[in-house]
Amino acid sequence: MHVEAVRGIQAKIGINEQHLQCGTHPPIDKATAERLLIAGEKPTPIRHNCSGKHTGMLALAKLRGLPLDTYLDTEHPVQKDILAAFSEMCQIAPEKVGIGIDGCSAPNFAVPLYNAALGFARLVDPRDLPEKRAKACKTITAAMMAHPEMVSGFGRFDTRLMQVGRGKLVVKVGAEGYQAVGIMPNLTEASSKGVGIALKISDGDTTEKVRSAVMLEILRQFGILNKSELEELAEFGPKNPILNWRKITVGESRPIFELDR
């Protein structure tokens, strides 16, 4: 599904998979990875989980008549535009954004969690942004909530939380224990405005169980998810059983914090 969507975008803009510079890795979806292995098919760049993002970068370069072979260079106009938009949304000066290179070879950004959360708050509630930017934010959030399976994948936390949230929030996971959520306006007691939440689990959370449990507990305390919605998401927490190698439950992990109101 994701691959066909990316191929469709590439066909519209007149490029192909050979233009992607994201590299390759086995599909994150277990069933897809197993199917390719059985078929003897090796993963190609279009199956990289960042192939859609890279296709978007190439689309902007193609639209503006810019070079395609250097679209990942930090000095490329596309990357400069991305940094400018990011810094504006997160209200942090571009020179204060730490710049590294992602696993997909694209520039990536390091900012305080406060600014990352602020960016998500403004994404879901762009009332103070210029009209063109606000319209873009509304298009993005509407698309994410209407098609959450395109954001992550069937059964994954991002997708399930948006499905159960039913128009209340947008969700995006990141690498190394990162998780962000934007809550639509007029849904929390904290503010009538949209609310952004960003967290990072310091050990990287390779199982992806901790970040989802912490985020669910935050949303529970915020009153964003009711009892039945939390039950729908119980496989992700906030309480998770700890099993030994014989699959015997020997304990549980659970958040123990209280939000400072």
N, C-alpha and C positions, 0 to 999 in steps of 0.2 A: 504493500500500500504506500509506504513512504517512498520507496524507490520509484514507483510509477508516478507519484506526484512530482518528484524532483525531475524525472525525465520529461514530464509534461511542461514544466517551467523552462527547462533547457531548450526544448523544441520551440517554444514561443519566442525565446530571445536569440535563437540561432547559434547556440553553442552545444557542446556535447561533453560527455564524461571526461574526455581527454584534457579538457581545460581545468579540471579540478586539481588542486594542489594540497588536498587534505590528507593524502596517504590512505592506508587501508588498515582495517582491523576486522575481526570476526563480528558478525551482527550481534548486537546486545540481546535481541530477542532469541531465546534459547531454541525455540522450535525452528526458526529460520536458520540459525547456525547449524543445527543438526541436519536440516534438509539439504543445505549446501554441501555439508561434509559427505553425506550419503551419495549425493549426486556427483561428487568429485569436483565441485565447482569452487574455485577460490574467490574470496571476497574481493571486490574492486572498489575504487574510490567512491562510487555512487552509493555504496552500502555503508560508508562511514557515517557516524551519527551527526557529523557536521556538514554533510554534503549539501543540505538545503541552505544552510547559512552561507556557504561558499558560493553556491549558485546565485544567491541574492547579491553578494558582492560583485560577482561577474555581471549580473544583470545591470547594476548601477554603472559599472565601468563601460559596458556595451552601450547603454543609453547615452552616456556622455562622450562616447568616442574616445575612451581612454585605453591605454595598453591593458591587455588581458594577462600577459605572461608575468607581470610584476604586481598583480593585484593584492598580494599579501605584504608587500614592502611597507614599512611604517611610514615612508614618505610618499606613498601613492596617494593621490587625491581621495580615493575611496576610503582608505584607512584614516586619513585626516578628518574626513567628514564624519566617520563613525565615532572617532574620539571626541569631536566637537559636540555631536548630538548627545553622546553618553555623558559628557561632563556637564552639559546644560541640564539634562534631566536629573542628574544626581547633585546638581549645584556644588560642583567642586571644580576648581581651576584645572585646565588640562595639564599644566606642569606639575600638579600635585597627584596626578594619576600615575601609579606605578605601572610600567608596561613590561610585559614578558612575552614569551612565545608559547602558545597553547600546544597541546598534543596534536592538534590538527594543523599546526604551523601558522595559524593566524595570530596576530597580536591579541593579547588579552590584558585585562586591566585589574589592578589591585586598588581598592578604595576601602575606607572604613565602612563597617557594616551599617552605620547610621546613614551614610550617603547612598549605599545600595538600597536600603529600605525606603529612603526618601524617593529614589528613582521609581520604585514600584508604586509608591503612594501617588506620585504624579502621573504614572502610566494609567492607573485605574480612575483617577480623578484629575483630568487635565484642565480644570476650569480656569486656572491662572496662566495657561500656556497660550502662545499665539494660535490663531485659528487653524492654520495649516497643520501645526504640530498636534494640536488637540484632536483634529479630525483623524490624523494618522494613529494616535493613541487609541481612539475609540474603535477604529477599524481593527487594530491588533487585538485588543481585549475581546471584542465581539467574536473574532475568528477563533481565538483560543478557547473561549467558553462554548462556542458552537461545535467545535471539532477538537475536543481535548485529546482524542486519540492521535492527532497529528503532532501534538506537543511532545508526547513521550511515547506511549504505546499501550495497547490493551493490557490491563492488569497492573500497570505501573502506578506509583503513587501520584505523580502529577495528574495523570489522566483520571484516576479514580476519584481524587479529591475534587477536581473540577466537575466530574459527572455527578457526584453526590452533592456538591455545593450548589448546583443548579443556578448558575448565574450570579453567585455571590462573590466569587473570587477567581483570580488567575494564579497559576502555580508554575514554578520552574525550578527544577533541580539543577545543581551544578556539580563540578568535580570536587573531590577531596572534602566531602562532608558539608557541602554548601546547599542551602535551600532558601528559596524566597517565595513570598506570597503577597499578593496585592488584594486587599479587601475593598469591595465597591463602596461608594459613599452611603452614609446614613444607616450603617449596619452595626456600628459599635457604640458603646456608651462613652468611649474615649473622645470621639469627635464625629461631627456630621460629615466631615470630609473622608476621602478615601484613606486607608491605612496601609502602610507597607511594613512587611516583616522580613528581616534577613537574618539568617543564623548560619554558623559554621561549627561543625563538630571537630574539635582540635586534632583528633587522631586520624581524621580522614574518613571514618565511618565506611569502610569498604563493603560492609553488608547492606548499607543504606537503611538499616532498621532504626538507628538512633535518631537521625534527623527527622524521619517521619513521625516517630513517637513524640519527640519534643514539639514539633509543629502542631500535631493534633492536640497536645495538651495546651498549647498557647491558644489555639482556636476554641478549645473547650472553655477555657477560663474567660476568653473574650465573649463567649456566648454566641459565636458564629455558627457552631455546629450543635444541633440538638441531639437528644438521646438516640433517636432512631438513625440519624445520620452517622453518629459515632459508631453505632452498631454495624452499619454498612461498611465501615472502614476499619473494623476491629482487627483485621489481619495485619494492619500497619501500626497498631498501638492504640492508645498510649501505653497499655500494658502488654508486654510480650513474654510468653513462656520461655524458660531456658531448659533445653532438652540435653540429655547426655547421649552418648553414642548408641544406646539402646532405645532411644526415643522416649525415655521416661522423663516426665517433667520433674525437675529438681529445684526449680526456683522461678523467679520472674524478674524482668527488668522493667523499671517504670520511672517516669520523671518525678522529682520530689520538690520542684520549685514552686513558688507562688509569685505571680506577676506583681510588680510594684505599681500600684494604682495611684 
